[in-house]
Amino acid sequence: MHFSERKSCVHRRLKLLLAILMCVGLAAILFRKPVQEAVLLRSLLMSDSAPETAFLALADGTRDRFAFLQRNWNTKKIPHRALVATYLKDNAGASPDLYRRAESLLVSATMDVDASVRELAMATLAQQKHPALPRLAAALLRDADPQMRLLGVQYLRKHDATLAVPLVFNLLDDADPSVVTTADAALRNWTKQDFNIRLVHASLNSAGGTNSSPEPANLKIIQEGVQRWKEWWNSHQQDYPVLLDPSNEVGRRFNGGELPTNVLIDPQGNVRRRFIGGRNVAAFEAMIDEPASQKPEP
């Protein structure tokens, strides 16, 4: 091979090497951030305690925020789920699409093992006026944790008395005095009845240590007030009719997954109307008084 040919071959190799180096450099520039994010995400998901700064940086920078949140949620790790719930509470209002996609996640979060996550999920659903909120709040009234029962009362207080009174009334027999006095406060708000129970009556005796309980005099006031509530309820229960359907056998017949689900049934057992949400008294009366000639479909 002549010298000129060897020189030409070397030049071609140098050009090829230069082209490869340029491609590698360009790829490094183009894919540096995605690679870094992938590594950071993997590290975040594998970590037992998720750093909030890393979580927020990834959540705000990703193209699909819900997919990112769901991956963190599916780790079932307490710190990760707490960050997801907090992020949704802070961003659901400004991001309708994110809220819509995360709706089922939030509903399931109301029964999470972490009480803080439950509270965040309930707060987010309340901000968005989710129709299932009364049902979710009612479920909390049966929780073993008295703080969760109190949370259920908190969210039911904002709803119609006809729906909420029968549910909250059962808490007057609760073993926790603070739950009883909170239930009383809600009932007073709805019914305008007052049997002298106050929240302060559930205050614990500081001298009792870890097994402290309210003063005997305050317990007596609570007990007497509860008895007067029950006497009142005996003569007013018909004003707040409620069907106890713990297995949802009746609810399933009318697709009653959300509260309030209203079903109007005529004396012959025919369903005349079904709708979700409240209506004023005039609207209810107009629907009830609809001519019987408007027969339902068979």
FIZABA-697145 format. One record per residue (C-alpha): residue in three letters; residue number from 0; x, y, z. Coordinates in Angstrom, 2 decimals, m for minus. Layout:
BEGIN
- type  seq  px  py  pz
- ALA  NUM  X  Y  Z
...
END
This chain:
BEGIN
- type  seq  px  py  pz
- MET  0  0.00  0.00  0.00
- HIS  1  1.31  3.39  m0.97
- PHE  2  1.92  6.07  1.62
- SER  3  m0.87  8.26  0.17
- GLU  4  m3.37  5.41  0.45
- ARG  5  m2.40  4.69  4.09
- LYS  6  m2.75  8.40  4.85
- SER  7  m6.23  8.46  3.28
- CYS  8  m7.27  5.39  5.30
- VAL  9  m6.09  7.02  8.53
- HIS  10  m8.07  10.15  7.72
- ARG  11  m11.22  8.12  7.13
- ARG  12  m10.77  6.35  10.47
- LEU  13  m10.22  9.64  12.24
- LYS  14  m13.37  11.05  10.67
- LEU  15  m15.35  7.96  11.71
- LEU  16  m13.98  8.15  15.24
- LEU  17  m14.79  11.85  15.40
- ALA  18  m18.34  11.16  14.18
- ILE  19  m18.79  8.47  16.83
- LEU  20  m17.52  10.78  19.55
- MET  21  m19.88  13.52  18.38
- CYS  22  m22.82  11.08  18.46
- VAL  23  m21.89  9.91  21.94
- GLY  24  m21.57  13.48  23.14
- LEU  25  m24.91  14.44  21.60
- ALA  26  m26.60  11.39  23.12
- ALA  27  m25.15  12.28  26.51
- ILE  28  m26.56  15.79  26.20
- LEU  29  m29.98  14.61  24.98
- PHE  30  m30.46  11.69  27.37
- ARG  31  m28.62  12.91  30.41
- LYS  32  m31.72  14.23  32.16
- PRO  33  m33.98  11.21  31.40
- VAL  34  m31.26  8.83  32.57
- GLN  35  m30.73  10.84  35.73
- GLU  36  m34.49  10.91  36.38
- ALA  37  m34.79  7.16  35.81
- VAL  38  m31.99  6.49  38.28
- LEU  39  m33.47  8.90  40.82
- LEU  40  m36.95  7.36  40.43
- ARG  41  m35.61  3.86  40.96
- SER  42  m33.73  5.03  44.03
- LEU  43  m36.87  6.74  45.35
- LEU  44  m39.08  3.70  44.86
- MET  45  m36.56  1.38  46.53
- SER  46  m35.96  3.70  49.47
- ASP  47  m37.77  2.99  52.75
- SER  48  m38.00  6.71  53.55
- ALA  49  m38.75  8.85  50.52
- PRO  50  m37.01  12.28  50.53
- GLU  51  m39.67  14.95  49.97
- THR  52  m37.41  17.17  47.84
- ALA  53  m36.60  14.34  45.43
- PHE  54  m40.25  13.31  45.31
- LEU  55  m41.46  16.82  44.47
- ALA  56  m38.74  17.37  41.87
- LEU  57  m39.70  14.19  40.05
- ALA  58  m43.45  14.76  40.40
- ASP  59  m43.30  18.29  38.99
- GLY  60  m40.87  17.36  36.22
- THR  61  m42.47  14.20  34.88
- ARG  62  m44.74  14.17  31.83
- ASP  63  m47.30  11.87  33.46
- ARG  64  m47.75  12.92  37.05
- PHE  65  m50.46  10.40  37.80
- ALA  66  m48.37  7.46  36.60
- PHE  67  m45.54  8.67  38.84
- LEU  68  m47.88  9.04  41.82
- GLN  69  m49.42  5.64  41.23
- ARG  70  m46.01  3.93  41.13
- ASN  71  m45.18  5.50  44.48
- TRP  72  m48.59  4.55  45.88
- ASN  73  m48.20  0.95  44.75
- THR  74  m45.03  0.55  46.81
- LYS  75  m47.41  0.37  49.82
- LYS  76  m44.76  2.16  51.86
- ILE  77  m46.07  4.62  54.44
- PRO  78  m43.74  7.57  53.57
- HIS  79  m44.46  7.21  49.85
- ARG  80  m48.22  7.07  50.33
- ALA  81  m48.13  10.08  52.64
- LEU  82  m46.26  12.08  49.99
- VAL  83  m48.76  11.02  47.30
- ALA  84  m51.74  12.01  49.45
- THR  85  m50.16  15.36  50.32
- TYR  86  m49.30  16.08  46.69
- LEU  87  m52.85  15.36  45.54
- LYS  88  m54.32  17.58  48.26
- ASP  89  m52.04  20.44  47.21
- ASN  90  m52.55  20.05  43.45
- ALA  91  m55.97  18.49  42.79
- GLY  92  m57.77  21.84  42.67
- ALA  93  m55.43  23.34  40.09
- SER  94  m55.14  20.14  38.04
- PRO  95  m58.61  18.77  37.19
- ASP  96  m57.22  16.05  34.94
- LEU  97  m54.85  14.83  37.65
- TYR  98  m57.73  14.75  40.15
- ARG  99  m59.98  12.89  37.73
- ARG  100  m57.38  10.18  37.14
- ALA  101  m56.54  9.94  40.85
- GLU  102  m60.16  9.82  42.01
- SER  103  m60.32  6.07  42.67
- LEU  104  m56.93  6.19  44.39
- LEU  105  m58.20  8.90  46.73
- VAL  106  m61.35  6.95  47.55
- SER  107  m59.30  3.88  48.47
- ALA  108  m56.95  6.11  50.49
- THR  109  m59.80  6.97  52.87
- MET  110  m59.37  3.46  54.29
- ASP  111  m55.56  3.41  54.28
- VAL  112  m53.66  1.98  57.25
- ASP  113  m52.16  5.43  57.88
- ALA  114  m54.61  7.76  59.63
- SER  115  m52.81  10.80  58.21
- VAL  116  m53.32  9.52  54.68
- ARG  117  m57.01  8.99  55.43
- GLU  118  m57.37  12.56  56.64
- LEU  119  m55.57  13.96  53.58
- ALA  120  m57.71  11.90  51.21
- MET  121  m60.96  12.98  52.91
- ALA  122  m59.85  16.61  52.80
- THR  123  m59.07  16.40  49.08
- LEU  124  m62.40  14.76  48.25
- ALA  125  m64.20  17.36  50.36
- GLN  126  m62.45  20.19  48.50
- GLN  127  m63.69  18.71  45.22
- LYS  128  m67.20  18.03  46.62
- HIS  129  m66.98  14.36  45.72
- PRO  130  m70.44  12.70  45.77
- ALA  131  m69.17  9.65  47.67
- LEU  132  m67.97  11.74  50.62
- PRO  133  m71.05  11.11  52.83
- ARG  134  m70.74  7.34  52.28
- LEU  135  m67.03  7.42  53.09
- ALA  136  m67.64  9.53  56.20
- ALA  137  m70.38  7.14  57.33
- ALA  138  m67.94  4.22  56.98
- LEU  139  m65.54  5.99  59.33
- LEU  140  m68.19  6.04  62.05
- ARG  141  m67.68  2.27  62.42
- ASP  142  m63.89  2.49  62.66
- ALA  143  m62.13  1.04  65.71
- ASP  144  m60.10  4.25  66.15
- PRO  145  m62.14  6.97  67.92
- GLN  146  m60.20  9.65  66.04
- MET  147  m61.50  8.20  62.77
- ARG  148  m65.05  8.19  64.14
- LEU  149  m64.57  11.86  65.00
- LEU  150  m63.32  12.47  61.46
- GLY  151  m66.46  10.85  60.08
- VAL  152  m68.66  13.15  62.18
- GLN  153  m66.63  16.15  61.02
- TYR  154  m67.47  15.51  57.37
- LEU  155  m71.07  14.44  57.95
- ARG  156  m71.78  17.73  59.76
- LYS  157  m71.72  19.48  56.40
- HIS  158  m74.47  17.31  54.94
- ASP  159  m78.23  17.09  55.12
- ALA  160  m79.69  16.24  58.53
- THR  161  m82.09  13.66  57.12
- LEU  162  m79.12  11.60  55.97
- ALA  163  m76.73  12.27  58.82
- VAL  164  m78.82  12.32  62.02
- PRO  165  m79.66  8.58  62.12
- LEU  166  m76.01  7.69  61.45
- VAL  167  m74.51  10.01  64.05
- PHE  168  m77.21  9.26  66.65
- ASN  169  m75.76  5.77  67.14
- LEU  170  m72.52  7.35  68.39
- LEU  171  m74.29  8.49  71.56
- ASP  172  m73.62  4.95  72.82
- ASP  173  m69.92  5.15  71.91
- ALA  174  m67.42  4.02  74.54
- ASP  175  m65.32  7.16  74.06
- PRO  176  m66.75  10.26  75.80
- SER  177  m65.15  12.58  73.25
- VAL  178  m67.02  10.80  70.46
- VAL  179  m70.29  11.07  72.41
- THR  180  m69.89  14.80  73.05
- THR  181  m68.90  15.44  69.42
- ALA  182  m71.93  13.49  68.21
- ASP  183  m74.07  15.58  70.57
- ALA  184  m72.64  18.81  69.14
- ALA  185  m73.48  17.68  65.60
- LEU  186  m76.99  16.61  66.60
- ARG  187  m77.58  19.94  68.33
- ASN  188  m76.54  21.70  65.15
- TRP  189  m79.01  19.71  63.03
- THR  190  m82.00  19.42  65.37
- LYS  191  m81.62  22.55  67.52
- GLN  192  m82.19  20.37  70.60
- ASP  193  m79.98  20.95  73.62
- PHE  194  m79.62  18.48  76.48
- ASN  195  m76.73  20.25  78.23
- ILE  196  m73.88  18.08  76.96
- ARG  197  m70.77  20.03  76.00
- LEU  198  m67.43  19.05  74.50
- VAL  199  m65.62  20.13  77.67
- HIS  200  m67.43  17.39  79.60
- ALA  201  m65.22  14.83  77.85
- SER  202  m62.01  16.48  79.10
- LEU  203  m59.84  13.95  80.91
- ASN  204  m58.89  14.19  84.55
- SER  205  m55.19  15.11  84.43
- ALA  206  m54.56  13.34  87.74
- GLY  207  m55.58  9.99  86.33
- GLY  208  m52.44  9.30  84.29
- THR  209  m52.66  7.11  81.21
- ASN  210  m55.97  5.60  82.36
- SER  211  m57.58  8.97  83.03
- SER  212  m61.26  9.56  82.37
- PRO  213  m63.60  12.54  82.65
- GLU  214  m64.68  13.74  86.06
- PRO  215  m67.57  11.64  87.50
- ALA  216  m69.79  14.72  87.55
- ASN  217  m69.16  15.32  83.85
- LEU  218  m69.81  11.67  83.02
- LYS  219  m73.13  11.95  84.79
- ILE  220  m74.06  15.01  82.72
- ILE  221  m73.17  13.11  79.55
- GLN  222  m75.20  10.05  80.61
- GLU  223  m78.23  12.13  81.52
- GLY  224  m78.02  14.05  78.27
- VAL  225  m77.78  10.84  76.25
- GLN  226  m80.87  9.50  78.00
- ARG  227  m82.78  12.67  77.11
- TRP  228  m81.61  12.32  73.49
- LYS  229  m83.01  8.81  73.38
- GLU  230  m86.33  9.97  74.79
- TRP  231  m86.45  12.68  72.14
- TRP  232  m85.51  10.17  69.44
- ASN  233  m88.40  7.87  70.36
- SER  234  m90.87  10.55  69.34
- HIS  235  m88.93  11.98  66.39
- GLN  236  m87.33  8.97  64.78
- GLN  237  m90.00  8.91  62.07
- ASP  238  m88.72  12.30  60.89
- TYR  239  m85.41  10.71  59.97
- PRO  240  m86.25  7.35  58.37
- VAL  241  m83.25  5.23  57.58
- LEU  242  m82.86  1.70  56.25
- LEU  243  m80.04  m0.21  57.90
- ASP  244  m78.45  m2.10  55.03
- PRO  245  m74.95  m3.11  56.21
- SER  246  m74.56  m5.76  53.50
- ASN  247  m75.76  m3.33  50.77
- GLU  248  m78.34  m5.85  49.56
- VAL  249  m80.95  m3.15  48.95
- GLY  250  m78.45  m0.57  47.75
- ARG  251  m77.20  m2.85  44.99
- ARG  252  m80.71  m3.10  43.55
- PHE  253  m80.71  0.63  42.91
- ASN  254  m77.03  1.14  42.12
- GLY  255  m76.77  3.05  45.37
- GLY  256  m73.01  3.38  45.64
- GLU  257  m73.10  7.14  46.28
- LEU  258  m74.84  9.17  48.96
- PRO  259  m77.37  10.53  48.80
- THR  260  m78.92  8.24  46.17
- ASN  261  m82.64  8.99  45.99
- VAL  262  m85.16  6.43  44.77
- LEU  263  m88.87  7.28  44.62
- ILE  264  m91.08  4.17  44.81
- ASP  265  m94.86  4.33  44.45
- PRO  266  m97.31  2.33  46.64
- GLN  267  m97.35  m0.44  44.05
- GLY  268  m93.60  m0.89  44.35
- ASN  269  m92.74  0.73  41.01
- VAL  270  m89.60  2.85  40.81
- ARG  271  m90.65  6.30  39.60
- ARG  272  m87.35  8.12  39.77
- ARG  273  m83.73  7.64  40.77
- PHE  274  m81.18  10.43  41.10
- ILE  275  m78.05  11.36  43.02
- GLY  276  m77.73  14.53  45.06
- GLY  277  m80.03  16.75  47.06
- ARG  278  m83.19  18.48  45.89
- ASN  279  m85.25  21.13  47.62
- VAL  280  m88.60  20.29  49.22
- ALA  281  m90.60  21.77  46.33
- ALA  282  m88.80  19.57  43.83
- PHE  283  m89.41  16.45  45.91
- GLU  284  m93.10  17.29  46.31
- ALA  285  m93.48  17.93  42.57
- MET  286  m91.94  14.55  41.75
- ILE  287  m94.08  12.76  44.33
- ASP  288  m97.23  14.45  43.00
- GLU  289  m96.53  13.53  39.37
- PRO  290  m99.64  12.09  37.73
- ALA  291  m100.02  8.36  38.21
- SER  292  m100.64  8.15  34.46
- GLN  293  m96.90  8.61  33.98
- LYS  294  m96.26  4.92  34.35
- PRO  295  m92.71  3.68  34.68
- GLU  296  m91.21  1.53  32.01
- PRO  297  m91.81  m2.20  32.59
END
